[in-house]
């Protein structure tokens, strides 16, 4: 999917991120600015330690910049308090991580509906939506299984379904295929591309793989805490 008429989904303005270790300050991001338009599928690449995952966490509100600001759908989240930020993350943002982050003693349905439960909503009202999402991710027949009964690829599909349940505007994915074999990884990337193209979700994905990055329509290269290209 191409950019959607310049409507901005996520924007980082002059982001600097420093960590203090003892008496030493380490700068991970250096006055970095990025802009992702609605409907884009953007890959973020860079060598280990380049700051790509830190950038993703800051843009998604999981971390805060030392300097600079982040806008989600035009709203500055930089100074947002924890309560409001938690609500925004549950309702407007979906997350997919490398290690799935599923609850072992919950089945597929329960893991997917966890954001609904945490938001205090009636889970029964989500039955049709749950059925539809299970169909999208190909897990209708596995809905009562627990994570230990699923393959890695299937667990990641549960994580993607969980990210979709609250109909977020943006999905942030951190190395979503990093813990999968090549066949399962390809299936996950194809699923993300379908979600982007069919549902119009904005996707921002960190990856170390050039092949994985090609599933997006644009790649941002980060090196030594600055945008090198993209």
N, C-alpha and C positions, 0 to 999 in steps of 0.2 A: 504494500500500500504506500502511496506517495504522501507527502506532507499535505495536511488538510488546511489549505488556504491560509497558512501562517498562524492558525490558532494554536497558542502555546500551551502544552500540557505541563511541562516541567522546565524550570529555568534556574540555573545556578549563576549567581552574579558575584564575580570577584571572590571566589571561595578560597580561603586559606585554612589549612588544618594543621595544627601543631600538637605534638604530644610531649609532655615533660617526663623524662625518665631520670630520676635523681636530680642532678644539677644541669642535665643536658636537655635542650629543646630540639626535638626532631620535627622538621617540617615535611609533611606528607603531601599536601596540596599547596600550590603556590599561585595565588591570585588567578584562579582558574574560572573561566566562564563557559557555560554550555547552554544550549537551548534545544529542547525536543518538542516538536509539534505534535498535535493530536493526530492519532492514527499512524504514527511512525512505529517501526520496529527497529530500534537502535541497539547495536552491539557496542560494548565498551571493551577494548583490548589493551594490553600492555604487559610488559614483563613483570615477574614477581617483584612486589615491593614498589610498583609504579604509582600506587594510590587508586587503582581502578575500583576496588571493592569499597574503600573508604569513600570515594565519590558516590557510589551507589547508595551507601548507607546514609550519607548526608542528604542526597536528593530525595530519599524516601522518608526522611524524618526520623530514622533510627539512630542517627548521630547528629551532632550540631557542629557547624563550622566555628573555628576560632574567630574568623572574620568573614564578612560577606553575607549574602542572603540567598534563600531558596524560595521560589514561588511555585506552588502547585495550583494549576488552573487559575493563575493570576493572584493567588492569595499568599501573602508572605507568611511562611511558617516558622521563620527564624526565631521569633520571640514568643511563639505559642507555648502556653503552659502544658504540662504533661497530660492533664486530663483531656484538654481539647485535642491535643496531638494524638492521643490514644483513640479517641472517637474518629478522627479523620483517617487514621490508619485502618481501622476496622471497616469504615464505610466507603472510602474513596480509593483505597490502595490495596492491591493484592501482592503477596510475597511468595516467591518460590526459591527455596534454598537448596544447596548441594546435597544436604543430608536429610531432606524431607521434613524433619521436625514433626513427625506424627506421634500421637499418644498411643503407646503400645497396647493398652487394655481397652481402647475404643475401636469399634469396627469402622469400616469405610464410611458409612453414612454419618456416624457420630463425629468422625474426624472432619469431614467436610462441613458439617453444621456447627462446628465449634465457634467460629466467629459470630454466628447468629445467636448462639447461647450467651456468649460473652457480652453481646450487645443488648441482652435482655429482651430479645424478640421471641415471638411465638414460633417455635420450630415447625409446628404442624402447618403453618401458613406457607412453608417453603417446600412442601411435598412435591408439587408439580415442577418447581424449579430444580429441586434436587434430582428428580427423575430425568429431566432434560440434560442437566450437567453430567450425570452419570453416563448418559448416552453419548454425549460429546466426547468424553474421555475414555469411552469403551470399557466401563466397569460395572455395567448394569448387573451382570451375573455375579459380581464379587462384592456386592454392597454390604453383605453381612460378615465379610471376612475381616480379620484383624491384620495389622501390618505384617506380623510374622508369617502369615499365610500368603503373602504377596511377594512377587519379584521386585527388584529395585525399580525397574521401569514402571511397574504398576503402582508402587508407593509414590513415585514422583507424579503419576497421573492423579492420585488422590490429593497430593499437595497442590496441583494445578486446579483441581476442582474446588478445593477449599479456598483458593485465591479468587475464584470466580463467583462464589456463592452470594456475596453481597453486591454483585454487579459493579465492580470498581472501574474507575476511569482509566487507571494505570496499573500495570503489573510490573513489578521489579523482580528480576530473576538473577540470582548470584550463582554462577557456574551450575546451571540446572542439569547438565549432563556430566559433570565432573566425576560422579560416582557410579557411572553406568557404562556397560559395554557399548560397543559402537552401534549395534543394531538397535538397542533400547534408546540410546542417545539420539539416533536419527529419528526414531518415532516421536520422541519428546519434542524435538525441534520442529518436526512437521506439524505436530499438534499446536505448538505455540504460533507457528506461522498461520495456521488455519484460524486460530482465535483472533489473530491480528487482522487477517484479511476478511473473514466472514463477519466477526462481531465488531470490528473496528477498534479493538482495544489497543491503547498505546502500550508498547512493551519496551522496557529498558533492561538489557541483559549483559551481564559481565561474563566473558568467556576468554579462555586462553587459546582457543582453537580457531584458526582461520576458516576451516570448513564450517564450523558452527556459526561463525559471524556472518557468513554468506546468506544465512536464512533471514537475516534482517535486511532492510533496504538502505541502511547507512551504518558506517562504523566510525566510532570515535577512538582514536589512539591516544593513550596516556603514557607518558614517560617522565620519570623524575618529577612527578607532581604537576605537570603541565600538559595541556592538550597539544600533542604533536601534529595531529591531523584529524580532520572530521568536523 
